[in-house]
Amino acid sequence: MSDAPLVGIVMGSESDRPTMQRCCEVLDAYGVTYEVVVRSAHRDPEGCRQWATQAEGRGLKVLIAAAGGAAHLPGVVAAWSLLPVIGVPMSGGALGGLDALLSMSQMPAGIPVATVAIGEAGARNAAHLATGILALNDPGAKEKLIERREANRLVKPV
């Protein structure tokens, strides 16, 4: 894999970092390089636009966007970039993260956001999904995915 970041992780708030650390741990296990930034779709719309529009030029291949509440960040990132965007709904708030999940999963046609589970499981699955996307063009990433699946197999074939 490359030394340059291949996955961009953006969080709407610094408070999302502990949950998104689970994403980073999985990417580390796969040997996938990444960058992590905090950009708010509401408090820093220009910074968010710049990060998303420049992502491909920096060599990123997949974007992971974590947000809670109204959770506009993944959709805004998807609107500004042609790269695949994976949304991670943060738990908390009045609806325990369901509001974020619904916001991400109900994107208008033409601006897709792949949405995973709420919270830490979603953060981990976002990393697995990003690695799977990278594996389409990276035999090393594909081999690591195969090894991980084999290690997680509950029933081994005889």
PyMOL commands that place a pseudoatom at each C-alpha (Angstrom):
pseudoatom trace, name=CA, resn=MET, resi=1, chain=A, elem=C, hetatm=0, pos=[0.000, 0.000, 0.000]
pseudoatom trace, name=CA, resn=SER, resi=2, chain=A, elem=C, hetatm=0, pos=[0.959, 3.633, -0.446]
pseudoatom trace, name=CA, resn=ASP, resi=3, chain=A, elem=C, hetatm=0, pos=[2.600, 5.832, 2.176]
pseudoatom trace, name=CA, resn=ALA, resi=4, chain=A, elem=C, hetatm=0, pos=[0.435, 8.741, 1.031]
pseudoatom trace, name=CA, resn=PRO, resi=5, chain=A, elem=C, hetatm=0, pos=[-3.057, 8.830, 2.575]
pseudoatom trace, name=CA, resn=LEU, resi=6, chain=A, elem=C, hetatm=0, pos=[-5.618, 6.864, 0.563]
pseudoatom trace, name=CA, resn=VAL, resi=7, chain=A, elem=C, hetatm=0, pos=[-8.599, 7.405, 2.868]
pseudoatom trace, name=CA, resn=GLY, resi=8, chain=A, elem=C, hetatm=0, pos=[-9.791, 10.750, 4.147]
pseudoatom trace, name=CA, resn=ILE, resi=9, chain=A, elem=C, hetatm=0, pos=[-11.660, 10.794, 7.441]
pseudoatom trace, name=CA, resn=VAL, resi=10, chain=A, elem=C, hetatm=0, pos=[-13.600, 13.947, 8.247]
pseudoatom trace, name=CA, resn=MET, resi=11, chain=A, elem=C, hetatm=0, pos=[-15.531, 14.539, 11.446]
pseudoatom trace, name=CA, resn=GLY, resi=12, chain=A, elem=C, hetatm=0, pos=[-18.052, 17.245, 12.139]
pseudoatom trace, name=CA, resn=SER, resi=13, chain=A, elem=C, hetatm=0, pos=[-16.753, 17.764, 15.650]
pseudoatom trace, name=CA, resn=GLU, resi=14, chain=A, elem=C, hetatm=0, pos=[-13.764, 16.944, 17.813]
pseudoatom trace, name=CA, resn=SER, resi=15, chain=A, elem=C, hetatm=0, pos=[-16.188, 15.036, 20.053]
pseudoatom trace, name=CA, resn=ASP, resi=16, chain=A, elem=C, hetatm=0, pos=[-16.502, 12.417, 17.262]
pseudoatom trace, name=CA, resn=ARG, resi=17, chain=A, elem=C, hetatm=0, pos=[-12.811, 11.469, 17.561]
pseudoatom trace, name=CA, resn=PRO, resi=18, chain=A, elem=C, hetatm=0, pos=[-13.141, 8.698, 20.197]
pseudoatom trace, name=CA, resn=THR, resi=19, chain=A, elem=C, hetatm=0, pos=[-15.687, 6.845, 18.051]
pseudoatom trace, name=CA, resn=MET, resi=20, chain=A, elem=C, hetatm=0, pos=[-13.726, 7.388, 14.849]
pseudoatom trace, name=CA, resn=GLN, resi=21, chain=A, elem=C, hetatm=0, pos=[-10.597, 6.068, 16.533]
pseudoatom trace, name=CA, resn=ARG, resi=22, chain=A, elem=C, hetatm=0, pos=[-12.189, 2.626, 15.970]
pseudoatom trace, name=CA, resn=CYS, resi=23, chain=A, elem=C, hetatm=0, pos=[-12.140, 3.353, 12.227]
pseudoatom trace, name=CA, resn=CYS, resi=24, chain=A, elem=C, hetatm=0, pos=[-8.468, 4.312, 12.416]
pseudoatom trace, name=CA, resn=GLU, resi=25, chain=A, elem=C, hetatm=0, pos=[-7.628, 1.122, 14.314]
pseudoatom trace, name=CA, resn=VAL, resi=26, chain=A, elem=C, hetatm=0, pos=[-9.141, -1.040, 11.567]
pseudoatom trace, name=CA, resn=LEU, resi=27, chain=A, elem=C, hetatm=0, pos=[-7.396, 0.929, 8.822]
pseudoatom trace, name=CA, resn=ASP, resi=28, chain=A, elem=C, hetatm=0, pos=[-4.124, 0.549, 10.746]
pseudoatom trace, name=CA, resn=ALA, resi=29, chain=A, elem=C, hetatm=0, pos=[-4.664, -3.213, 10.945]
pseudoatom trace, name=CA, resn=TYR, resi=30, chain=A, elem=C, hetatm=0, pos=[-5.077, -3.324, 7.166]
pseudoatom trace, name=CA, resn=GLY, resi=31, chain=A, elem=C, hetatm=0, pos=[-2.081, -1.055, 6.623]
pseudoatom trace, name=CA, resn=VAL, resi=32, chain=A, elem=C, hetatm=0, pos=[-4.261, 1.546, 4.897]
pseudoatom trace, name=CA, resn=THR, resi=33, chain=A, elem=C, hetatm=0, pos=[-2.964, 5.103, 5.146]
pseudoatom trace, name=CA, resn=TYR, resi=34, chain=A, elem=C, hetatm=0, pos=[-5.366, 7.906, 6.029]
pseudoatom trace, name=CA, resn=GLU, resi=35, chain=A, elem=C, hetatm=0, pos=[-5.725, 11.507, 7.087]
pseudoatom trace, name=CA, resn=VAL, resi=36, chain=A, elem=C, hetatm=0, pos=[-8.083, 12.801, 9.779]
pseudoatom trace, name=CA, resn=VAL, resi=37, chain=A, elem=C, hetatm=0, pos=[-9.577, 16.299, 9.865]
pseudoatom trace, name=CA, resn=VAL, resi=38, chain=A, elem=C, hetatm=0, pos=[-12.400, 18.127, 11.623]
pseudoatom trace, name=CA, resn=ARG, resi=39, chain=A, elem=C, hetatm=0, pos=[-14.604, 20.180, 9.308]
pseudoatom trace, name=CA, resn=SER, resi=40, chain=A, elem=C, hetatm=0, pos=[-18.154, 21.228, 10.079]
pseudoatom trace, name=CA, resn=ALA, resi=41, chain=A, elem=C, hetatm=0, pos=[-20.701, 21.532, 7.308]
pseudoatom trace, name=CA, resn=HIS, resi=42, chain=A, elem=C, hetatm=0, pos=[-22.371, 24.251, 9.399]
pseudoatom trace, name=CA, resn=ARG, resi=43, chain=A, elem=C, hetatm=0, pos=[-19.584, 26.028, 11.310]
pseudoatom trace, name=CA, resn=ASP, resi=44, chain=A, elem=C, hetatm=0, pos=[-16.905, 25.768, 8.607]
pseudoatom trace, name=CA, resn=PRO, resi=45, chain=A, elem=C, hetatm=0, pos=[-18.651, 25.316, 5.238]
pseudoatom trace, name=CA, resn=GLU, resi=46, chain=A, elem=C, hetatm=0, pos=[-15.754, 26.823, 3.261]
pseudoatom trace, name=CA, resn=GLY, resi=47, chain=A, elem=C, hetatm=0, pos=[-13.194, 24.574, 4.965]
pseudoatom trace, name=CA, resn=CYS, resi=48, chain=A, elem=C, hetatm=0, pos=[-15.435, 21.608, 4.287]
pseudoatom trace, name=CA, resn=ARG, resi=49, chain=A, elem=C, hetatm=0, pos=[-15.748, 22.548, 0.605]
pseudoatom trace, name=CA, resn=GLN, resi=50, chain=A, elem=C, hetatm=0, pos=[-12.006, 22.995, 0.225]
pseudoatom trace, name=CA, resn=TRP, resi=51, chain=A, elem=C, hetatm=0, pos=[-11.217, 19.669, 1.892]
pseudoatom trace, name=CA, resn=ALA, resi=52, chain=A, elem=C, hetatm=0, pos=[-13.724, 17.783, -0.256]
pseudoatom trace, name=CA, resn=THR, resi=53, chain=A, elem=C, hetatm=0, pos=[-12.864, 19.427, -3.577]
pseudoatom trace, name=CA, resn=GLN, resi=54, chain=A, elem=C, hetatm=0, pos=[-9.115, 18.945, -3.060]
pseudoatom trace, name=CA, resn=ALA, resi=55, chain=A, elem=C, hetatm=0, pos=[-9.315, 15.356, -1.762]
pseudoatom trace, name=CA, resn=GLU, resi=56, chain=A, elem=C, hetatm=0, pos=[-8.817, 13.602, -5.091]
pseudoatom trace, name=CA, resn=GLY, resi=57, chain=A, elem=C, hetatm=0, pos=[-5.912, 15.883, -5.999]
pseudoatom trace, name=CA, resn=ARG, resi=58, chain=A, elem=C, hetatm=0, pos=[-4.211, 14.890, -2.746]
pseudoatom trace, name=CA, resn=GLY, resi=59, chain=A, elem=C, hetatm=0, pos=[-4.438, 11.236, -3.789]
pseudoatom trace, name=CA, resn=LEU, resi=60, chain=A, elem=C, hetatm=0, pos=[-7.341, 10.187, -1.602]
pseudoatom trace, name=CA, resn=LYS, resi=61, chain=A, elem=C, hetatm=0, pos=[-9.485, 7.361, -3.003]
pseudoatom trace, name=CA, resn=VAL, resi=62, chain=A, elem=C, hetatm=0, pos=[-12.292, 7.016, -0.429]
pseudoatom trace, name=CA, resn=LEU, resi=63, chain=A, elem=C, hetatm=0, pos=[-13.812, 9.520, 2.011]
pseudoatom trace, name=CA, resn=ILE, resi=64, chain=A, elem=C, hetatm=0, pos=[-15.353, 8.667, 5.376]
pseudoatom trace, name=CA, resn=ALA, resi=65, chain=A, elem=C, hetatm=0, pos=[-17.516, 11.364, 6.957]
pseudoatom trace, name=CA, resn=ALA, resi=66, chain=A, elem=C, hetatm=0, pos=[-18.760, 11.133, 10.553]
pseudoatom trace, name=CA, resn=ALA, resi=67, chain=A, elem=C, hetatm=0, pos=[-21.510, 13.358, 11.910]
pseudoatom trace, name=CA, resn=GLY, resi=68, chain=A, elem=C, hetatm=0, pos=[-24.334, 13.411, 14.409]
pseudoatom trace, name=CA, resn=GLY, resi=69, chain=A, elem=C, hetatm=0, pos=[-27.608, 15.251, 14.737]
pseudoatom trace, name=CA, resn=ALA, resi=70, chain=A, elem=C, hetatm=0, pos=[-28.746, 16.577, 11.378]
pseudoatom trace, name=CA, resn=ALA, resi=71, chain=A, elem=C, hetatm=0, pos=[-25.614, 14.923, 9.940]
pseudoatom trace, name=CA, resn=HIS, resi=72, chain=A, elem=C, hetatm=0, pos=[-25.219, 17.050, 6.833]
pseudoatom trace, name=CA, resn=LEU, resi=73, chain=A, elem=C, hetatm=0, pos=[-21.453, 16.545, 6.572]
pseudoatom trace, name=CA, resn=PRO, resi=74, chain=A, elem=C, hetatm=0, pos=[-21.427, 13.303, 4.502]
pseudoatom trace, name=CA, resn=GLY, resi=75, chain=A, elem=C, hetatm=0, pos=[-23.913, 14.731, 2.020]
pseudoatom trace, name=CA, resn=VAL, resi=76, chain=A, elem=C, hetatm=0, pos=[-22.025, 17.994, 1.680]
pseudoatom trace, name=CA, resn=VAL, resi=77, chain=A, elem=C, hetatm=0, pos=[-18.772, 16.079, 1.113]
pseudoatom trace, name=CA, resn=ALA, resi=78, chain=A, elem=C, hetatm=0, pos=[-20.505, 13.879, -1.477]
pseudoatom trace, name=CA, resn=ALA, resi=79, chain=A, elem=C, hetatm=0, pos=[-21.851, 16.983, -3.221]
pseudoatom trace, name=CA, resn=TRP, resi=80, chain=A, elem=C, hetatm=0, pos=[-18.335, 18.432, -3.543]
pseudoatom trace, name=CA, resn=SER, resi=81, chain=A, elem=C, hetatm=0, pos=[-16.412, 15.263, -4.478]
pseudoatom trace, name=CA, resn=LEU, resi=82, chain=A, elem=C, hetatm=0, pos=[-16.765, 12.436, -6.982]
pseudoatom trace, name=CA, resn=LEU, resi=83, chain=A, elem=C, hetatm=0, pos=[-14.937, 10.046, -4.633]
pseudoatom trace, name=CA, resn=PRO, resi=84, chain=A, elem=C, hetatm=0, pos=[-16.958, 7.374, -2.812]
pseudoatom trace, name=CA, resn=VAL, resi=85, chain=A, elem=C, hetatm=0, pos=[-18.266, 8.722, 0.511]
pseudoatom trace, name=CA, resn=ILE, resi=86, chain=A, elem=C, hetatm=0, pos=[-19.071, 6.515, 3.492]
pseudoatom trace, name=CA, resn=GLY, resi=87, chain=A, elem=C, hetatm=0, pos=[-21.191, 8.141, 6.186]
pseudoatom trace, name=CA, resn=VAL, resi=88, chain=A, elem=C, hetatm=0, pos=[-20.827, 7.164, 9.847]
pseudoatom trace, name=CA, resn=PRO, resi=89, chain=A, elem=C, hetatm=0, pos=[-23.756, 8.305, 12.011]
pseudoatom trace, name=CA, resn=MET, resi=90, chain=A, elem=C, hetatm=0, pos=[-22.666, 9.282, 15.511]
pseudoatom trace, name=CA, resn=SER, resi=91, chain=A, elem=C, hetatm=0, pos=[-24.706, 8.096, 18.476]
pseudoatom trace, name=CA, resn=GLY, resi=92, chain=A, elem=C, hetatm=0, pos=[-26.203, 10.578, 20.881]
pseudoatom trace, name=CA, resn=GLY, resi=93, chain=A, elem=C, hetatm=0, pos=[-28.618, 13.436, 20.693]
pseudoatom trace, name=CA, resn=ALA, resi=94, chain=A, elem=C, hetatm=0, pos=[-32.358, 13.287, 21.178]
pseudoatom trace, name=CA, resn=LEU, resi=95, chain=A, elem=C, hetatm=0, pos=[-32.783, 10.225, 18.944]
pseudoatom trace, name=CA, resn=GLY, resi=96, chain=A, elem=C, hetatm=0, pos=[-29.620, 8.322, 19.886]
pseudoatom trace, name=CA, resn=GLY, resi=97, chain=A, elem=C, hetatm=0, pos=[-28.143, 8.646, 16.405]
pseudoatom trace, name=CA, resn=LEU, resi=98, chain=A, elem=C, hetatm=0, pos=[-31.228, 7.579, 14.466]
pseudoatom trace, name=CA, resn=ASP, resi=99, chain=A, elem=C, hetatm=0, pos=[-31.592, 11.152, 13.170]
pseudoatom trace, name=CA, resn=ALA, resi=100, chain=A, elem=C, hetatm=0, pos=[-28.048, 11.016, 11.790]
pseudoatom trace, name=CA, resn=LEU, resi=101, chain=A, elem=C, hetatm=0, pos=[-28.614, 7.585, 10.239]
pseudoatom trace, name=CA, resn=LEU, resi=102, chain=A, elem=C, hetatm=0, pos=[-31.783, 8.701, 8.483]
pseudoatom trace, name=CA, resn=SER, resi=103, chain=A, elem=C, hetatm=0, pos=[-30.200, 11.937, 7.284]
pseudoatom trace, name=CA, resn=MET, resi=104, chain=A, elem=C, hetatm=0, pos=[-27.298, 10.063, 5.684]
pseudoatom trace, name=CA, resn=SER, resi=105, chain=A, elem=C, hetatm=0, pos=[-29.343, 7.247, 4.198]
pseudoatom trace, name=CA, resn=GLN, resi=106, chain=A, elem=C, hetatm=0, pos=[-31.934, 9.551, 2.607]
pseudoatom trace, name=CA, resn=MET, resi=107, chain=A, elem=C, hetatm=0, pos=[-29.637, 11.403, 0.212]
pseudoatom trace, name=CA, resn=PRO, resi=108, chain=A, elem=C, hetatm=0, pos=[-31.219, 12.576, -3.034]
pseudoatom trace, name=CA, resn=ALA, resi=109, chain=A, elem=C, hetatm=0, pos=[-30.640, 10.479, -6.136]
pseudoatom trace, name=CA, resn=GLY, resi=110, chain=A, elem=C, hetatm=0, pos=[-27.315, 11.299, -7.756]
pseudoatom trace, name=CA, resn=ILE, resi=111, chain=A, elem=C, hetatm=0, pos=[-25.463, 12.251, -4.552]
pseudoatom trace, name=CA, resn=PRO, resi=112, chain=A, elem=C, hetatm=0, pos=[-24.894, 8.862, -2.877]
pseudoatom trace, name=CA, resn=VAL, resi=113, chain=A, elem=C, hetatm=0, pos=[-23.566, 8.328, 0.619]
pseudoatom trace, name=CA, resn=ALA, resi=114, chain=A, elem=C, hetatm=0, pos=[-22.917, 4.717, 1.637]
pseudoatom trace, name=CA, resn=THR, resi=115, chain=A, elem=C, hetatm=0, pos=[-24.166, 4.629, 5.213]
pseudoatom trace, name=CA, resn=VAL, resi=116, chain=A, elem=C, hetatm=0, pos=[-23.064, 2.225, 7.932]
pseudoatom trace, name=CA, resn=ALA, resi=117, chain=A, elem=C, hetatm=0, pos=[-24.313, 1.497, 11.464]
pseudoatom trace, name=CA, resn=ILE, resi=118, chain=A, elem=C, hetatm=0, pos=[-24.545, 4.075, 14.213]
pseudoatom trace, name=CA, resn=GLY, resi=119, chain=A, elem=C, hetatm=0, pos=[-21.483, 4.561, 16.415]
pseudoatom trace, name=CA, resn=GLU, resi=120, chain=A, elem=C, hetatm=0, pos=[-18.415, 2.357, 16.900]
pseudoatom trace, name=CA, resn=ALA, resi=121, chain=A, elem=C, hetatm=0, pos=[-19.663, -0.598, 14.824]
pseudoatom trace, name=CA, resn=GLY, resi=122, chain=A, elem=C, hetatm=0, pos=[-20.288, 1.808, 11.961]
pseudoatom trace, name=CA, resn=ALA, resi=123, chain=A, elem=C, hetatm=0, pos=[-16.851, 3.376, 12.367]
pseudoatom trace, name=CA, resn=ARG, resi=124, chain=A, elem=C, hetatm=0, pos=[-15.249, -0.069, 12.117]
pseudoatom trace, name=CA, resn=ASN, resi=125, chain=A, elem=C, hetatm=0, pos=[-17.411, -1.083, 9.157]
pseudoatom trace, name=CA, resn=ALA, resi=126, chain=A, elem=C, hetatm=0, pos=[-16.578, 2.149, 7.343]
pseudoatom trace, name=CA, resn=ALA, resi=127, chain=A, elem=C, hetatm=0, pos=[-12.911, 1.132, 7.487]
pseudoatom trace, name=CA, resn=HIS, resi=128, chain=A, elem=C, hetatm=0, pos=[-13.702, -2.385, 6.241]
pseudoatom trace, name=CA, resn=LEU, resi=129, chain=A, elem=C, hetatm=0, pos=[-15.798, -0.945, 3.396]
pseudoatom trace, name=CA, resn=ALA, resi=130, chain=A, elem=C, hetatm=0, pos=[-13.126, 1.609, 2.461]
pseudoatom trace, name=CA, resn=THR, resi=131, chain=A, elem=C, hetatm=0, pos=[-10.536, -1.172, 2.352]
pseudoatom trace, name=CA, resn=GLY, resi=132, chain=A, elem=C, hetatm=0, pos=[-12.875, -3.224, 0.164]
pseudoatom trace, name=CA, resn=ILE, resi=133, chain=A, elem=C, hetatm=0, pos=[-13.177, -0.318, -2.256]
pseudoatom trace, name=CA, resn=LEU, resi=134, chain=A, elem=C, hetatm=0, pos=[-9.395, 0.070, -2.347]
pseudoatom trace, name=CA, resn=ALA, resi=135, chain=A, elem=C, hetatm=0, pos=[-9.054, -3.691, -2.899]
pseudoatom trace, name=CA, resn=LEU, resi=136, chain=A, elem=C, hetatm=0, pos=[-10.749, -3.349, -6.280]
pseudoatom trace, name=CA, resn=ASN, resi=137, chain=A, elem=C, hetatm=0, pos=[-7.443, -1.978, -7.609]
pseudoatom trace, name=CA, resn=ASP, resi=138, chain=A, elem=C, hetatm=0, pos=[-4.959, -3.098, -4.950]
pseudoatom trace, name=CA, resn=PRO, resi=139, chain=A, elem=C, hetatm=0, pos=[-4.063, -6.806, -4.694]
pseudoatom trace, name=CA, resn=GLY, resi=140, chain=A, elem=C, hetatm=0, pos=[-2.362, -6.199, -1.319]
pseudoatom trace, name=CA, resn=ALA, resi=141, chain=A, elem=C, hetatm=0, pos=[-5.534, -4.769, 0.177]
pseudoatom trace, name=CA, resn=LYS, resi=142, chain=A, elem=C, hetatm=0, pos=[-7.529, -7.654, -1.278]
pseudoatom trace, name=CA, resn=GLU, resi=143, chain=A, elem=C, hetatm=0, pos=[-5.182, -10.197, 0.305]
pseudoatom trace, name=CA, resn=LYS, resi=144, chain=A, elem=C, hetatm=0, pos=[-5.533, -8.491, 3.697]
pseudoatom trace, name=CA, resn=LEU, resi=145, chain=A, elem=C, hetatm=0, pos=[-9.324, -8.583, 3.379]
pseudoatom trace, name=CA, resn=ILE, resi=146, chain=A, elem=C, hetatm=0, pos=[-9.201, -12.299, 2.578]
pseudoatom trace, name=CA, resn=GLU, resi=147, chain=A, elem=C, hetatm=0, pos=[-6.935, -12.954, 5.568]
pseudoatom trace, name=CA, resn=ARG, resi=148, chain=A, elem=C, hetatm=0, pos=[-9.256, -10.973, 7.869]
pseudoatom trace, name=CA, resn=ARG, resi=149, chain=A, elem=C, hetatm=0, pos=[-12.340, -12.845, 6.651]
pseudoatom trace, name=CA, resn=GLU, resi=150, chain=A, elem=C, hetatm=0, pos=[-10.601, -16.182, 7.131]
pseudoatom trace, name=CA, resn=ALA, resi=151, chain=A, elem=C, hetatm=0, pos=[-9.527, -15.229, 10.653]
pseudoatom trace, name=CA, resn=ASN, resi=152, chain=A, elem=C, hetatm=0, pos=[-13.112, -14.224, 11.487]
pseudoatom trace, name=CA, resn=ARG, resi=153, chain=A, elem=C, hetatm=0, pos=[-14.729, -17.326, 10.027]
pseudoatom trace, name=CA, resn=LEU, resi=154, chain=A, elem=C, hetatm=0, pos=[-16.854, -18.999, 12.718]
pseudoatom trace, name=CA, resn=VAL, resi=155, chain=A, elem=C, hetatm=0, pos=[-17.019, -22.395, 11.074]
pseudoatom trace, name=CA, resn=LYS, resi=156, chain=A, elem=C, hetatm=0, pos=[-13.966, -23.492, 9.149]
pseudoatom trace, name=CA, resn=PRO, resi=157, chain=A, elem=C, hetatm=0, pos=[-14.595, -25.837, 6.203]
pseudoatom trace, name=CA, resn=VAL, resi=158, chain=A, elem=C, hetatm=0, pos=[-13.310, -29.352, 6.732]
for i in range(1, 158): cmd.bond("trace and resi %d" % i, "trace and resi %d" % (i + 1))
show_as sticks, trace
zoom trace
